[in-house]
Amino acid sequence: MILNFGIEFDEIVYDNSEFISHTGNFFLGPNGLLNILEKYVGTQGPSSENTSLRIEQYRQAIKDFLKLNPNQFFSTSFTSDELGTARTLLQMRDELILSGMSLGAVSNTPTRIQAIIGIEKIASNKIISGYADRYSQLIKELKKEIDIPISEININEPQNLLPSHLKNIFFILKEKDVTINYIENKVKASDNDLSRFSKRLIEPKFAKEGKIELKNDGSIIILRSKRETEAAEFLAKLIKKNPDYNPLCLIPEKNRALDNAIIQEGVSSLGILSASLGRPSLQILKLITAFLWEPIDPYKILEFLSLSLRPLDDRLSLILGRLMAESPGMKSEVWYARLNEFFNRIEEEEKEDKSISLDDIKEQYYHWFERKRYDINGTIPVLESINIFKYIQTWAGQEYEKLGSKNSSLIVLKEQAKKIVELLDELPDSESNLSYLQLERIVRTVYEPSPVIFRETEIGHLPFIYHNSAISGNVKEILWWNFTNHERDYFFSKWHPNELEYFNKMKWEIQTPSSLNKLALWQRNNPMVKTSERIMLVIPEKVSGKNVQAHSLEGDLKAAFGNLNSITYEIESGKGAEFLSQFFNLPDLISVKQQQIGLPKAIININLSDKLKSQEEETFTSLDTLFYYPYKWLFKYKIDLHKSSILSVVKEHALKGNLAHRFFEQMLREDVKSWNRNDVENWLENRSKFLLQREGAVLLMYGKEPDKVAFMRKVKNAAWTLVNMIQNNDWEIFKTEMPLQGKFLGKPVKGKADLVLKRNDEIAVVDLKWGGKTRRFEQLKNKEDLQLIMYSKLLTQDETWAHTSYFIISNAEMISRNNLGFKEAKAVAQDLDHIAINEEIWDKMEKTYAWRMKQFKEGKIEIRTKSTIEELNEIYMGELMEFLEMKD
């Protein structure tokens, strides 16, 4: 058996190695080598990755250690973040294990190493084996008299760059007569631009030379673009037009842009993985904890309801999502009304369709929304947390089977939910309750990207790799996709100078920033050195919409050759086409002629307007739209075009307005005739928590306390001002949220008045608004208060007209046409004849409606926008004098 080993060979490897001459070759990275050697020595590693569980077990060992040895170097960090500190200390511990750390080395040890050794004495009985423990055990077993059926191992990296545990493994295997070959790092290219540059990278004598004159022989080609998507489109067409071009594609960070473009051109799919935390299925893990706490987090719950895949019926999710967006809370009267309507409808559908199960839908709803919740400032029993993640684990498995075993991210979700359950199960009895932050930290300890293949690899695809050093042997041509900086910005040592001295004394070989940097430099240069004929470097300015820096090797290229323009092709401009066309048939660049769309028409004509949907009744909103923007009225009310519902929590201004309306609506149902200021404020304070939980939970979230206090202060002040005005002006509350019905030119109309008051034979209608004081005053002044006029008319069918006012809650101020209804109101004029003005406005409303309907019957629809105002004014030429004043 022949093994080909490389530090990055655990994933895809390009296998054109000079050592391959017969079958029985295996390409292995550190994990693959560990697995195969464990089989031969008879040890068995864990069946699945267990990092998160090990971190929890190590955390418990640290906790036990601190009880006996307080005031350690990590004590403060551990108090702040137990799992994060445990992760870091476990990494340090594993590094020491790999270097050969012995539990017996206690005397004259640096303080931090003593602490890690002390923790190890406790952890050795608690922690399950990880990568470091397995390699340590493997080294012990290999030293025994065991036959290993391996004849040869070809190693991709130089010996001095390997970690110490791998050096030990290969040294022991060599003593067992296994041939160990370290592949010599030689420049593969002949005398061309690429070979001269590669020699400069790896051979010190060439690095001292001055600038190299470019031959422009096509061995190095640079493609530049504004965005990676444009580069992908160009390359896909280039590959299609040049069927002999068959490069190895180096695609770091599993970027799918090139594969997507290749598929669009009909070329064989590479089948590139996409690893992301943004999978809808994985989002579930970090969202479901929101159902355990109160006050609720409306943003998380709405995000849960908006997921494309969730353990809740799709139709129910949409209904609850819309409710949560409108009134961010749960269990309001509207909530239960809509819920009962939905359940009743499903019950009827279940009779006709046996695949529908009302019981299952209800079980899902009650599991998430009717469960017991715990105060977010307190703790939750561990068992409650386990149950919710077990539920997800079971659901993910069932859903995977239900979808025909096609959605692999569900399997990842199931495994990660299982790991969280295992971690929670591992908690000691003394930690039977968890705080909000502890639970979040546990979830994020396990939460990992899910690798997914969107399209399988197809026959005839281009070879590809993800890492610079995943090349075995040499390669003729490389296409280096996204030749941008992906390297770590810094290396810093975990170890102090005195600790490094101690390691040298103990002969523990630790990977230092220096050794890691040397390995990174070797890996960086590897594609250049191993390419014999051509390397094409693709350098976009932006990747995924973000500005990126070119790869650090670009600086070396400039240092070696100076100006690189002669070997560069710019995709958008086509600059450098003469150079690139020597080696490839280039895709044609077509100049698209710019066409002027032209200005929108002021009037559009429609045929068969009588065939459109009949409007049985109007509301004020629909009438207002018809008056000013008839095209919107046509689209919305005649042909049912509506904006799609985007589920997002209502904006703060609108939310406060909605909540204030609800407070006033409920308060004004009470008998407030004899209330004083204290009565009003006490009633609102007692009601606030209940109402905010159900319809305004945003204001109960962490950090929102100042906003909530300020909001309630405004509501209390406004509520008392309004009650005081009602009392002082001898009004009685008739109804709140009063439905109104009547006729407008024979057409049924309906509306809803916020507050209706009575005083002997007089009636007043008050429209409650959160803000907009100046705008509302201008509406009254300019006779544009159409809504109030409509409500006044619907309330008084005779010649009398109801008094009308706006009450601005945020300013605690009443705005009216006159002071006849409220002497404290800010009025346009004190004794203005509101009846005459109302009749004048009503007359204009009727004439405007008749005019619009006449246009509509003639098939003419006005398009009123900023760009059509002048044309409309020319068309009408003074015709608008007797109608409502149109908007600008």
N, C-alpha and C positions, 0 to 999 in steps of 0.2 A: 504494500500500500504506500502511495506517495501522497504527502500532504503539502499543500501550498498555503502558507500562512501569511496573513497581513493584518495589521491592527484594525483596518477598516474593511476586512473581508467577511464580516458577519452579515452584511447586506449584499447587494448586487455587485458582482466582480466581473471585470472584463478579462477573460482568460485567453490571452494570446501568448502564454508563457513559453519561453524557449525550452523549459524543462519538460513540457508535455509531449510525450512520444507514444504513449499507449494508454489504455483505460486503467481505472483504479486510482484516478487522481481526485482529490477532494480539496476544495477551497474553503478555508476556515479562518475565522477571526478568533479573538480571545474566548468568546463564549462557546463557539463551535469546538475549539480545541479542548476546552474544559469538559464539555459533554462527552466527546469521543474518548478522552483519556480516562474519565471516571468509569466508563463501561469496562475498560480493560483492567483497571485496578480493583473493581468491585465496589466502589463507593457510588452512592446515588444522590444526586443533587435534587433540590425541590422541583416539583412538577410545574410550578408556575412562579412568576416573579413575585417577590414578597417584601419589597422595600418598605412599604408603608407599615406593614405589620412589625418588621424589625425595628423601625423607628419608634413605634409605640412601646415595644418591649424594652428598648434601650432607655426610653424616657422613664419607665418604671424603675429600671436599675439605677439611673441617675438620682431619682427621687429617694430611693433607699440609701444610696451613698451619701446624699446631702444630710440625711437625718443623723448619720454618724460623723460626718465631716462637713460641718457648715462653713460658710464664708470661703467658697472656692472661687477660682478666677471666672467661672461662668455663672455664678449664683444670681447676679442681677439679670442677666439675659434669660436665664431659665425661669425666673419669676415672671418676666414679661411675655415670653413665648416658649413654652415647654417643648412643643413638638419641633419648632424651628431650631432651637438650641440642640435638641437631641439629634436632629438630622446632621447638623454640622459636626458635633462631637463623634457621631457614628462614622462619618466620612473620615475624620482624623484617625479614629480607632482602626478602621479598615485599612487605611494607608499604612499604619504601623504593622498590622498583621501581615500585609503583603510584603513588607520589607523584612519580616522575620522577627518581629517583636516577641520577647519571651516574658511570661508572667513573673519569672524569677528576678528580673532586672528591676530592683527596687532601690537599692542603696545608691547614693550620689546621683540620683536622677533629678533632672529639672522638675520644678513644681508641677507644671502642667502635665508632663508625662506621668508623674506619680499619680495624679488624679485620674488619668485615663486608665492606668494600670489598676488603680483601686476600683474603678467602675467595672473594669473587665472581670475582676474576681467575683463580683456580684452578677454581672450580665452573663457570664459563661454558662450559668445554669438556667437562664431565662430566654436568651436570644436564639432564634433559629439561625441556621447557617445561611450566610450570604456568599456573594462572589469571592470575597477575600478569604473567608473560612474554608470554602471549598478548595481554592487553590492551595492554601496552606496545608490542608489535609492531603491533597493530591501529591504535593511534593514529598510528604512523609511516606506515602504509600509507594511512590515511584522508586524510592530508595531501597525498597525491599526487593527480593529476588523475584521479579515478575517479568515474563516475556511480553514484549509489546510488538504486535504484528505490523510495525511501520518500518519501511526500509529507508525512506528518505523524506526530509522536510525542507522545502524551499521557502526561505523567509524573505519577505518583500522589503522590510526595513533594515537599515544597517544595525549591527549588533549593539553599538553604543547608544542607540536611541530607544532601545526596548526597555520597558519597566523591569525592575529587578526580578520579580516573580517569574516573568517569561524567560529571562536569561537563565534562571535556575532550572526551569523546566527543560529548556533546550540543552543545557549542560549535562543534566542527568540522562536525558535521552541519548546524547552523544556517547556517554559512557556505556550505554546499552547497545552500542554499535549501530545506532541510527545515524545515517549520513545527514549532516546539517549543512545546507548551502545558504549563504547570505548573498542575495543578488547584488552584483556590483552596479553601482549607480553610474552608468556610462551614457554619454550623449549618443542617441540613436540616429540623429539626422546626419546627412552628409554635409558637404561644404555649402551651406545656404544661410540665409538670415537667421533661421531658427537655430541651426547648430551653433553658429557663432554666439548667439545670445545665450543659449543653454550652457555653453562652456564658460561663459562669463559668470553665470549664476553659481556653478559648482566647482570651478577650478580657480584657485586664488591667483595664479599667474596671469590669467586672462582678465581678471577683475581690475588689475592695475592699468590696463591699457586705456587709451583715450577713446574718443567717439569712434563707432564703427560706421562705415558708409553702407547705407542700405542698397541691396541689389534689386529690391522690389521683385523678387522671384516668386512671390505668392506663397512662400512658406509661412509667413506671418501675415494675417489679414485682420484688420480691425473694422468692425461694423458698429456705427454709432446711430442711436435713435433717441427720440424724445421720450418714448415710453416702450416698455417691454412688449406690449401687445402689438405695436406697429412692427417691431423687430421680428416678432413671431410670425406675423402675416407674411413679411418679406421672405423669411427663411423657408417657410412652408412652400411658397411658390418656387423658390430657388431649388429646393430639394426635388420638387415635382418636375421642374424643367431640366434637371441634371440627374438622370437616373443612375449615372455612374458614381455620383457623389454619395459615399456611404460612410460618413464619419462616426466616430464614437462621440456620443453626446454627453458632455459633463454638465449635469443639471443639479446644482447645489440647492439646498433647502426645499427640495421636492416641489419646485414651481411648475404648475401645470399649463402655463400660458402657451409654451411651444407645442405641447402635445395637443392642446385644444385646436390650435391653428392647423397643425398637421392633419388632424382628423377632418377639419373643414375642407381641406384640399383633396381629400380622398386618399391620403397616404396612410399606410398601416399605423395603427395606434401603438404608442410606446407602452401604454399601461402604467403610467407614472402614478405612484402613490400620492395622496394628499393627506398630510397630517395636520389636524386643526382642532383647537378647543371649541371652535364655533359650531360644531355639529349640534343640530337641534336636540338630538337624543341625549348628548352629554350635558347640555344646558340644564336638563332636568335635575341632575345631581345637586347643583348649587342653588336651584330655585325652590325645591320642595321643603327645605327647612323653614321657609316663610310661613308655611301652614301650621307650624308648631308654636308660633309666638304671637303675643298681642302686646301693643297694637300691631295690626297687620302692616305689611309693606305692600301697598297697592301696585307699585312698579314691578316687583318680583312676581306677584300673583298674575298681573296682566301679561307679563312676559311668558309665564307658564301657560296661560290660556291661549297665547298667540303662537305657541310652538306648532310646527307642522306635524309633529308626532308627540302625543302626550297620553297619559293614562286617564282620559276623560273623553266622553262622546263629543264629536266635532260640533254638532249643532248646539249642544248645551254649552260648550266652550265659547262659541260665538255669542250666544245670548248673555252669558255671564261676563264675557269680555266687554261687550258694549255697555253693560250696566256699570262695570268697574271703571270704564273710561269716563262715563258721564258723571257718576257719583262714586268717587274712589272710597268704597267701604263695602260692607257686607251686611246682609240680613235686614235691609230696610223694607218698608211696606211694598215698594215697587219690586224689589228683589224677589220676595215671596210670591207676588202676584204673577210676575213673568215666569217664575219657576213652575208654579201650579199650572199655568197655561200650557207650558211645554210638556209637563208630565201627562196632562190630559190628552194632548195631541198624540204623544207617543203611545199612549194606551190604545187609542183608536187605530193607529198604524200597526201596532203589534197584532191586532186581530186579522189584518190582511197579509202581513209579512212576518213569517215565523222566524226569520233571521234576526229580527229586532227583539231585544230583551229589555223591558222596562226595569226589571229587578236589577240587572247588571248596571244599567245607567244610574239608577238610584244608589246602588252600592258604591259606585265610583264617586258620586256627588257627596254622599254622607262621609265617605272616607276622608275627603279633602276638606270639605267646607263646614261640616258639622262636628268636627272632632274637638276634643278638649284642647284649649290653648293655654300657654303659660306666660306669665309676665316676663317681658324681654329683659328686665333688670334682675330677674331671679334665675332659677335653674330649672332644668327639665330632667325627669328620670331617664336614665340610659335606655331602659326598655322601650320607652316611647320612640326614641330615636332609632333603635334597632328595628322596630316594627315598620316604620315608614320606609326604610331602605330595603327591608325584606320584601315589602310590597312592590317596590320598583324592580327588584331583582327577579321576582316571579313574573311580573307583567312583561318585562323585557324579553324573557325567555319565551313566554307564550306568544308575544307579538312577533318574534322572530320566526317561529313556526308558522304562525298565521299568514305571514307575508311570503311564505315559500322559501324561507332560509336565504333571502337575498340581501337583506339590509345588515351588513356586517357590523355597523356601528351599534346595533342593538346588542350584539354579543359583547362588545367592549363595554357598553353601559351595564350589562348584567354582571360582568366580571368586576367592574369598578364598584358597583353597589355591593357585591359580595365581599370585596376587600374592606369596604367601610364597615359592613356588618362584622367581619372578623376582627377588625381593629376595635370596634365598640365592645365586642364580646371579650376581648383581651383585657379590658379595663379592670382593675382590681375592685373588690367589694367596697373598699373605702372611698371609691369614686363612683358612687351610684347615681350621681346627678351631674349634669353638665351645664355650663353657662352658654349663652349665645355665642360668644367668641370662641370658646373651646370647641363647640360643635362645628363652627365654620372652619376652624383650623384643621380639624380632623378631615373634613370633606376636601379641603384644598391640598391636604397631604396626599390624598389618593388620586385626585383629579388630574388626568393626563390626556394629551391629544390622542385622537382616534385616527389611525391610518386607514384610509379608504381608497379603493380603486374604483374610479368612476367608469372606466372602460377597460376591459381586459386587454392584455398584450396580444397583438395580432401577428400572424405569420408575415415575415418579410419586413418587420419593423427595424428601425435603426438601433444599433446597440447603444446602451446608455448606462451611466453610473451616477451615483449621488455624491461621491467623495473623491477628492483629488488623488488619493493614494489607493483607490480601489482598482488599480490597473496591475495585472500580472503580466510581466513581459513588456513587449513594446507594441506600439500602435502606429498605423500609418497617418491617420488624420483625426484630429479632435475638433469638435465644435463646442467651444466653452461658452455655454449659455449663461447670461447674466454675470459677466466678468466684473463683479462688484465685490465690495468688501463685506465678507461674512465672518471675518475672524474676530476673536475676542479682543476687546480694546486693551486689556491689561492682564498681566499675570502677577499675582502677589503671593508671597509665601505664607503658608499657614503656620510656619515654624519660625521660632526666634533663633538668633545666631547661636546662643548657648545650647539650644536643643539640637541644632544641626551638628555642632561639635560633638555632642553626646552620641548622635546617630553614627557619626564616623567612627567614634571610639567603639561603639557596639557592633559596627559593621552592618548597620541597617541602611540600605540604599533607598533613600527617599527621592521621589520626583520633585525637583526644585523648579522654580520659574525658569531658570536657565535651561534645564534639560527639556522642559515642556516647550520652550521657545525654539530650541534646536529642532525638535520633532516637527513643530508647526512650520518652520522654514523649509524643512525637507519635503513635507507634504505639499507646501505651496508650490515648490518648483517642480514637483514630480511630473505633472502633465507635460510641461515644456521639455523636460529631459527625455521622456519616454516616447515622444512623438518624432517620427522619422521624416515625414514629408510636409505636412501642413497643419497649422493650428489657426482656427478662426475664433476671434475674441469678440463677443457681443457685449457692447457697453451701452445700456440705456441710462438716461438721466433720471427716470422715475420708474419704480417698481411698485405695483399695487397702489399707485397714486402718491407715493412718498419719494422725496428726493433721496438718491443714493450716491455713495462715493465709489469711484472706480476702484478695482482691485489694486492692492499695493504693488503688484508686479508691473502695473502701468508706469509707475515711477521708475522702475528698473529699466523698462523699455526706453523711456525718454532719456534716462541717463546713458544708456548704451548707444542709442541711435540719434538722439537729438529730436528733431522735428519728425513726427510720425504721419504727417498729412499724405505723403506719397503712398502709404500702405493702408489708408483709411477710406472707407466708403460711408457716406452719410445717407441714410435711408430716405429721409423726408425730402431732401433737396436733390438727391441723385449725384452729388459731388463725389468724384472718385470713381465714376462708372467706367472711365477709360481703363483704369488699372484693373478693376475687378472683372471686366468683360474679357480680359486675356485668359481667364481661367474658368469662367462660368458663362452659361447662357443666362442673362439677367432677365428677371420679370420686367414686363413693360410698365413704365410709369405713364399713366394716362392723366392728362390735365382735364379736370372736370370744369366745364364752362359754368361760370356763375350766373344764376338766373335770379332776377328780381321777382319776388313773389307778388309785389304790388300791395297797395293799401286795401284794407278791408272795405267792403261795400257798406254804405250807410243803410241801404234797404235791400233785403233779399226777398225774392218772390217764391212762393210755394204754391204748388197745384193741389187740388183736392183737399183744401183745408177743412172741408166739412166732414172728411173721413177720419179726422183725428179724434182721439179719445175725448169723450164728453166730460166736462167738469161739473159734477152734480152740485157741489157747493164750494164756496170760497172761504178762505180764512184771511185775516188781515195781512199775513205774510205773503200769501199768494197775490192779493190785490195790490199790495205795495210793489211787488215785483212786476206785475203787469203795467202799473202806472209808469214806472221809470225804466225798466229793462224788459221789454216784451219778449225778447229772444230767450231770456232765462226762463220766463214764465212758460213759453212754448216747450222748451227742452224738458223742464222739470215736471210741469203739471199736465202737459198734453201727450208727450211721448215717453214719460217716465225715465228720463235720463237723470241719474243721481250720482253725486260724487261717491266713490267707493269709501267704505268705512275703514279708516285707519285707527287701529286700536292703540290709542295713547291717552294717558291720563290728561284730563282737561287742564288747560292752562290755569295758573294760580289766580289770575284776575277773575276768570269765569267761575272757578271753583268757589271763591269767596262770595261772589254774587249769588250763586246757587244756594250755598249754605245759609247766607243771610236771609234769602227768601224763605227757606225752610224754617228758620228760627222765627221769623215774623209771622209766617202762616200759622204755625202751631201756637205761638203766644197769643195772637189776636183771636184765636178761638176761645180763649179764656175770658172771663168777665173782668176786664181791666179797668172798668169805669171808676173804681175807687182805689186803684193801685197807686202807690207812691214809688219813688225812684228805687228804694231798697227792694220793694216787691218785684219790680221788673228785673233788677240785676240778680236777685236770688233765684228767680224762676229760670233765667237764662243760664246761670252758673250750674244749677242742678240738672238742666237738660243738656248741657254742652257735651259732656263725655259720651252720653248715649247717642246723640245725633252725629258727633264727629266720628265715632267708631263705625257707624253705618253709612255715612255719606261723605265724610271728609277726613279719612284716616291719614292723609298726607300730613295734616297739621299735628298729628300725634307722633310722627316719626322722630327719631333721634336728631337733635339739632334744630327742630322746628318750634321749640317751646317759645322763643321770643316772638315768632310770627303768630303763633296761636294766641298768645297773650295780647298782642297788639290788635289782632282781628276781633277777639272777644271784647276788648275795650271799646272798639268802634261800634260793634253791634249793640252793646249795652247802652252806650251813649245815644245812638240813633233810635233804639227801641223806646227809651224813656222820652226822648224828644217827640217822637210820633204819638205815643200814648198821651203825653201832656197836651199836644196840639188837639187831639181828639177830645180830650176832657174840656179844654179851655174854650173850644168852639162849639160845644154842646152836640157833638156828633155821637152817634151810636154805631157800633160795628154791625153791619148787616150780614156780610159774607166775605170770606177770603177765598181766593182761587175760584171765583164764581164763573161757571160756564154761561156764555151769552149766545143767544141765537136771534136771528132776525132776517130782514130782506134788504138787499142793496140792488135797486133797479130790478126788482123781481127775482133776483138771484139769492138763494139761501146763503147766508154767511154765519160764521160762528167764531167765537173767540173765548178768551178767559181773562177775567179782570183780577189783578192781584188783590185789591182791597176795595170793597164797596161800603160806603157809609150812608146813614140816613139821619136827617134832621127835619122833623115834621114832614112837610111835603117835598123837601129838597133831597137830592141825591148827589153824592160825590164819588168819583172814581179816582183812585190813587194808583199810579204805576210805580212800583218799587224798582229802583235801579241802584246798582252798587256804586257806580261812578259816572263820569261824564257830565258833571254839573254845567260847565260852560256850553257844551253841545246841546243839552236839553233846553237851556235858557234861550239859545239861538233858535231852536226849533219853534218854541212858543212865539218868539218875537217875529219870526219870518213866516208864521202860520203854516208850519210844516209838521205839526203834532198830529198827524193823521190817525195814529193808533188811538190816541185819547179821544179824538173826535168820533171815531168809529164806535168805541166802547160807550161813549156818552149817548150816542144815538140809539144803540141797541138797548141801553138801560131805560131810556125815556122815549117811548113811541109817540108821545104827543108833542106839542109845540115847545114844551119846556126842555131844557138841556141840562144834563148833570154837570156839576162842577168838575173840573179836571185838574189834576196836579201830578207832577213828578216828585217823588220823595227820594233824595239822593242819600243812600245809607252811609257811605264813607264820609260824607260831609255833615250828616245829620241835619239836612236842610230841605225844606219844601219849596218847590218852584211852581208857580202858577201864572195864569194869564192875568188874574186880578186877586184882590184880597177878600173877595166875598165869601169864599169857602174857608180860608184860613188866614186870620189877620196877621199871623207871624210869617207867612210865606214871602219869599222873594218874588215879587210880581213884576210882570212887564209894565203894567200900569194899574194903579190902585183900584179904580172904579170902571175899568174897561167893560163894555157890553159884550160879555162872552157869548150870549145867545146869537147876536147878529154875526159875530165873527165865525162862530161854529157853522151857521147856516151858509155863510159865504164859502167856507172851506168845503162843506158837504156838497154844495152845488158844483164846485170845481172837481171834486172827486167823481161825481156822477158824469159830468161832461167828459172828463178824461177817460173814464171807463168806456163810455159810449164811443168815443173817438178811437180808442185802441181796438175795440171789438169790430168797428167798421173797417179799420185797416186789416185786421185779421181775416175778415170775411172776403176781403179783396185779395187775400194771399200776400199781403205786404207785412214784413216783419222788420221792425227797426232794430238796427245794431248800434247801440249807443256806447261808444268808447271814446277815449281822448282823441283818437285820430279821425273820428267821423263827426265830431261836434260841428265843425265849420260847415261841412257839406249838409248836415241835417238842418242847420239854421237857414241855409240857402234854399233848401227844399220847402221848408214850412213858411218862410217869409212873413212873419207876424201872425201866422195862424194860431200860435200857442198862447195868445194873450188871455183867453178865457179858460185855459186849462191850468193844471198844477204846474208850477215852475219846474222845468226839467233839471236833472243833475248835470253838473259839468264833468 
